[in-house]
Amino acid sequence: MNQPTKKKKVTIKDVAKHAKSSMSTVSMVVNGKGYVSDIKRKEVLGAIRQLGYVPSAPARSLASNRTNNIGFILRESHFTLSEPFYTRIFLGAEFEAKNQNYYVLLATVADDYEREADTPRLLKERNVDGIIIAGKVNSELLMEVEDSGIPFVLVDYQYKSYPSITIDNRNGSIEAVRYLMEKGHKDIAFLGSDIRHPSISDRLEGYQLAMLKAGHQDTKSMTFIDEDKSPTLQTGFDLGMRILGGKRKPTAVFCANDALALGLIKYAKQKKLKIPEDLAVVGFDDVEGGKFSTPQLTTVRVFKEQMGELALRLLAELLDDIPTLNSKFERSNHMLTVPAELIIRESA
């Protein structure tokens, strides 16, 4: 029985011969470096297509002095929380990385991060061209990344004037509170935690602005925040005791995220309250769990995959503007704000 003939791997030399060009010219076309005339570029690209030439990642890296790796860093608690907010951002970055010919290396860091002791391997070994940092992280990590000189982009967080992808939290919150007012609610409470996170504080500010504009001066008595806890289901359940156990009971609650909202709904249902008849609840983020809760959660949608995609794209553009990887990454005022959208379901 005849063995199938193994197909010979096409080399850069084969492409050069087919395009009647030099190997250095083919290399410049493949790596996007140096000047090549439009006519010659078309000839080389045509030869690459006809021959099915696929340049190896190591070869591209050597030619461009890059690793083609992008680091993606987030806190362990953000990765393990039940609501997959940051994992959706990671997926968006991963999808765009394929389009940009990058590989994404994921690293999680402890909430109580200590410099050097908890330094991620990708930062120690410097085997990435750039880094995406998602969510709130310890300032020690931010300073360490800053000192490394490796370009980085922040997602859902801000640090000095470094590039970031943020959410239009204020306007999203204002829209949610206005919707509750249009439904006839006046006693609208705010439920939140980890208020030092910029997104959470912006959502509180949006709530306050909407209430004040409607003539409600006293928002403090209707604001329920646990500053020491993360915005989880358990925190929402625990805060439900405070919200519904006081003398002044709200008819509606705007929650800083969906996990808090779902926790609150669980507590309210244990107290035999009907949602939304007795208590209307609105969340923020639009995580998958809200679509399948009973009742389905009214929320403010955050385009999480798009944020990851934009972060990767912005970082790739910054890398292309840097002459050498050894140069110190200069601060930039690049800041992209992704709009938020109110999604009306059953809970309000």
VOGU-3710 file (C-alpha; in Angstrom, 3 decimals, decimal comma):
1> mnqptkkkkv> 0,000/0,000/0,000  1,411/3,357/-1,022  2,032/5,816/1,781  0,543/9,295/1,223  3,150/11,783/0,091  3,908/14,318/2,789  3,311/17,820/1,503  6,466/19,914/1,487  6,300/22,965/3,716  6,366/26,221/1,785
11> tikdvakhak> 9,268/28,453/2,825  9,978/32,149/2,487  12,532/31,186/-0,189  9,746/29,540/-2,245  7,628/32,700/-1,980  10,557/34,890/-3,043  11,255/32,696/-6,068  7,571/32,619/-7,093  7,242/36,418/-6,736  10,614/37,006/-8,432
21> ssmstvsmvv> 11,717/38,964/-5,421  14,278/38,807/-2,626  13,672/37,039/0,697  14,218/40,349/2,520  11,386/41,932/0,529  9,064/39,027/1,362  10,053/39,382/5,022  9,197/43,100/4,979  5,769/42,368/3,486  5,049/39,593/6,002
31> ngkgyvsdik> 6,118/41,677/8,998  4,866/45,055/7,762  8,307/46,624/8,141  10,237/48,778/5,686  9,248/50,235/2,326  7,873/47,965/-0,391  6,210/49,345/-3,523  2,507/48,645/-3,983  3,155/46,583/-7,110  5,787/44,420/-5,448
41> rkevlgairq> 3,631/44,036/-2,318  0,724/42,744/-4,432  3,054/40,270/-6,187  4,363/38,946/-2,870  0,890/38,681/-1,334  -0,322/36,889/-4,456  2,531/34,395/-4,181  1,753/33,841/-0,488  -1,893/33,079/-1,307  -1,089/30,813/-4,259
51> lgyvpsapar> 1,527/28,802/-2,395  -0,325/28,751/0,924  2,647/30,118/2,821  2,127/30,498/6,593  4,944/32,339/8,433  5,757/30,790/11,791  5,098/32,750/14,969  8,750/32,430/16,135  9,949/33,762/12,793  7,621/36,743/12,965
61> slasnrtnni> 8,690/37,410/16,538  12,397/37,367/15,666  11,857/39,652/12,719  9,792/42,182/14,666  11,578/41,853/18,029  8,217/41,000/19,623  6,724/38,063/21,471  3,226/38,459/19,974  1,925/37,837/23,509  -0,478/40,086/25,399
71> gfilreshft> -0,873/39,697/29,158  -4,343/39,887/30,709  -4,360/40,499/34,473  -7,280/40,529/36,898  -7,897/39,809/40,571  -8,544/36,228/41,656  -11,868/37,249/43,202  -12,993/38,835/39,925  -12,199/35,616/38,079  -13,957/33,323/40,541
81> lsepfytrif> -17,098/35,366/41,284  -20,341/33,756/40,163  -21,164/36,565/37,746  -18,882/36,286/34,692  -18,359/40,012/34,112  -14,591/40,042/33,636  -14,430/36,666/31,927  -16,648/38,127/29,179  -14,190/41,010/28,826  -11,378/38,458/28,589
91> lgaefeaknq> -13,229/36,601/25,824  -13,659/39,826/23,868  -9,917/40,467/24,113  -9,178/36,884/23,076  -11,394/37,118/19,980  -9,755/40,366/18,868  -6,286/38,956/19,599  -6,860/36,323/16,935  -7,595/39,056/14,410  -4,436/40,904/15,441
101> nyyvllatva> -2,219/37,761/15,468  -1,601/37,950/19,218  -1,795/35,330/21,943  -3,393/36,260/25,280  -1,768/35,030/28,495  -4,121/35,146/31,511  -2,785/35,869/34,993  -4,748/36,312/38,223  -3,384/38,156/41,245  -4,333/38,121/44,914
111> ddyereadtp> -6,576/40,870/46,251  -3,922/41,655/48,885  -1,175/41,837/46,263  2,414/42,302/47,430  5,030/43,586/45,038  7,647/41,010/43,993  6,129/38,288/46,196  2,996/38,099/43,987  4,438/39,388/40,710  2,857/37,463/37,773
121> rllkernvdg> 5,273/35,345/35,755  4,474/37,229/32,561  5,709/40,403/34,264  8,770/38,742/35,816  9,819/37,093/32,567  8,741/40,051/30,414  7,406/37,654/27,801  4,584/39,962/26,699  4,499/42,989/24,409  1,714/44,684/26,350
131> iiiagkvnse> -0,712/44,122/29,211  -4,459/44,536/29,739  -5,497/45,053/33,374  -9,198/44,431/33,992  -11,057/45,809/36,980  -9,827/47,227/40,244  -6,414/45,918/41,302  -3,957/46,713/44,076  -2,019/49,946/43,548  1,233/48,010/44,133
141> llmevedsgi> 0,580/46,005/40,968  -0,199/49,135/38,965  3,040/50,774/40,095  5,007/47,627/39,273  3,551/47,446/35,758  4,161/51,172/35,326  7,808/50,814/36,399  8,334/47,903/33,990  7,849/50,182/30,988  5,569/47,595/29,334
151> pfvlvdyqyk> 2,633/49,299/27,598  -0,692/48,646/29,313  -4,388/49,427/28,964  -6,926/49,425/31,787  -10,490/48,134/31,503  -13,224/49,253/33,919  -10,656/51,119/35,992  -8,507/54,243/35,781  -4,971/54,972/36,906  -3,413/58,392/36,423
161> sypsitidnr> -3,800/59,244/32,737  -2,974/55,830/31,288  -5,127/54,439/28,449  -8,415/52,956/29,592  -11,711/51,526/28,414  -14,493/52,712/30,696  -18,272/52,400/30,974  -20,703/55,300/30,783  -21,803/54,490/34,330  -23,352/57,864/35,176
171> ngsieavryl> -25,687/58,074/32,206  -26,582/54,389/32,508  -27,551/54,936/36,141  -29,495/58,112/35,371  -31,475/56,255/32,713  -32,288/53,432/35,147  -33,483/55,781/37,907  -35,545/57,853/35,468  -37,220/54,679/34,268  -38,212/53,823/37,848
181> mekghkdiaf> -39,604/57,341/38,287  -41,614/56,989/35,087  -43,125/53,832/36,586  -44,387/56,003/39,466  -41,728/55,305/42,108  -40,580/58,097/44,422  -38,875/56,208/47,259  -35,994/54,764/45,272  -33,037/53,339/47,183  -29,463/52,739/46,054
191> lgsdirhpsi> -27,721/49,488/46,983  -23,953/49,188/46,593  -20,609/48,022/47,964  -16,894/48,531/47,261  -17,694/52,201/46,675  -14,010/52,997/46,081  -14,255/51,260/42,721  -14,648/54,055/40,120  -17,529/52,296/38,347  -19,501/51,827/41,568
201> sdrlegyqla> -18,911/55,411/42,709  -19,960/56,692/39,269  -23,172/54,666/39,465  -23,912/56,154/42,881  -23,285/59,610/41,451  -25,669/58,918/38,563  -28,338/57,819/41,050  -27,837/60,977/43,122  -27,951/63,270/40,082  -31,194/61,725/38,831
211> mlkaghqdtk> -32,830/61,949/42,276  -31,732/65,541/42,872  -32,930/66,628/39,444  -36,338/65,152/40,257  -36,470/67,174/43,494  -35,484/64,439/45,955  -32,972/66,188/48,214  -32,537/63,465/50,826  -30,750/60,585/49,072  -28,490/59,730/52,031
221> smtfidedks> -31,227/57,974/54,001  -32,025/55,851/50,940  -28,421/54,887/50,190  -27,293/51,485/51,483  -23,608/50,651/51,040  -21,270/48,060/52,535  -17,823/49,500/51,782  -15,907/46,481/53,100  -17,506/43,805/50,938  -17,441/42,921/47,256
231> ptlqtgfdlg> -20,665/43,386/45,248  -21,790/39,749/45,413  -25,059/37,857/45,801  -24,415/37,426/49,529  -23,776/41,152/49,974  -27,044/41,945/48,194  -28,886/39,473/50,425  -27,332/40,941/53,573  -28,063/44,534/52,539  -31,650/43,487/51,853
241> mrilggkrkp> -32,098/43,099/55,601  -31,087/46,730/56,109  -33,153/48,097/53,241  -36,361/46,285/54,094  -35,905/46,338/57,855  -35,983/50,114/58,341  -38,886/52,419/58,989  -38,771/54,007/55,546  -39,149/51,202/53,047  -38,416/51,918/49,367
251> tavfcandal> -40,758/50,821/46,611  -37,840/50,448/44,195  -34,101/49,771/44,454  -31,371/50,593/41,964  -28,445/48,218/42,548  -24,816/48,888/41,624  -24,568/45,543/39,841  -26,627/42,456/38,981  -25,183/40,261/41,725  -26,392/42,692/44,376
261> alglikyakq> -29,792/42,893/42,670  -30,209/39,115/42,545  -29,188/38,806/46,192  -31,729/41,464/47,153  -34,473/39,708/45,188  -33,691/36,451/46,985  -34,071/38,146/50,382  -37,256/39,984/49,347  -38,845/36,740/48,147  -37,998/35,085/51,470
271> kklkipedla> -39,952/37,921/53,103  -42,911/37,083/50,835  -42,579/40,274/48,809  -43,674/40,205/45,199  -41,268/41,519/42,556  -41,994/44,050/41,053  -45,433/44,649/42,659  -44,084/45,194/46,182  -40,503/46,041/45,263  -39,082/46,950/41,856
281> vvgfddvegg> -35,409/46,048/41,352  -32,963/47,207/38,689  -29,388/45,948/38,336  -26,366/46,930/36,294  -24,045/44,865/33,998  -26,505/42,428/32,347  -24,843/39,159/33,349  -26,276/35,854/32,139  -27,878/34,998/35,496  -30,250/37,955/35,241
291> kfstpqlttv> -31,833/36,579/32,075  -32,770/33,343/33,801  -33,750/34,633/37,244  -37,366/34,661/38,442  -38,456/37,274/37,642  -36,041/38,147/34,848  -33,862/41,065/35,912  -34,288/44,564/34,522  -30,766/45,904/34,216  -28,331/48,234/32,477
301> rvfkeqmgel> -26,378/46,383/29,828  -22,601/46,714/29,672  -21,070/45,582/26,389  -18,403/43,465/28,034  -17,026/41,616/25,007  -16,777/44,917/23,145  -14,752/46,392/26,008  -12,248/43,549/25,781  -12,107/43,903/22,013  -11,505/47,655/22,248
311> alrllaelld> -8,812/47,180/24,902  -6,885/44,746/22,711  -7,285/46,961/19,662  -6,137/50,068/21,540  -3,123/48,238/22,952  -2,191/46,928/19,495  -2,345/50,468/18,102  -0,152/51,743/20,938  2,385/48,989/20,306  2,578/49,904/16,638
321> diptlnskfe> 3,340/53,521/17,593  6,252/52,579/19,863  9,628/52,467/18,053  11,238/49,866/20,358  10,023/47,708/23,200  12,808/49,087/25,349  11,483/52,628/25,199  9,635/53,891/28,268  5,885/53,868/27,705  4,726/57,447/27,817
331> rsnhmltvpa> 1,477/58,365/29,465  -1,461/58,829/27,142  -4,838/60,463/27,423  -6,408/57,651/25,390  -9,746/56,952/27,038  -12,655/55,210/25,358  -16,077/55,220/27,005  -18,501/52,452/26,068  -22,208/53,377/26,315  -24,593/51,463/28,592
341> eliiresa> -28,151/50,458/27,646  -31,236/49,937/29,814  -32,734/46,470/29,306  -36,335/46,245/30,554  -37,459/42,819/31,736  -39,741/41,703/34,574  -38,219/42,909/37,876  -39,153/46,571/37,344
//
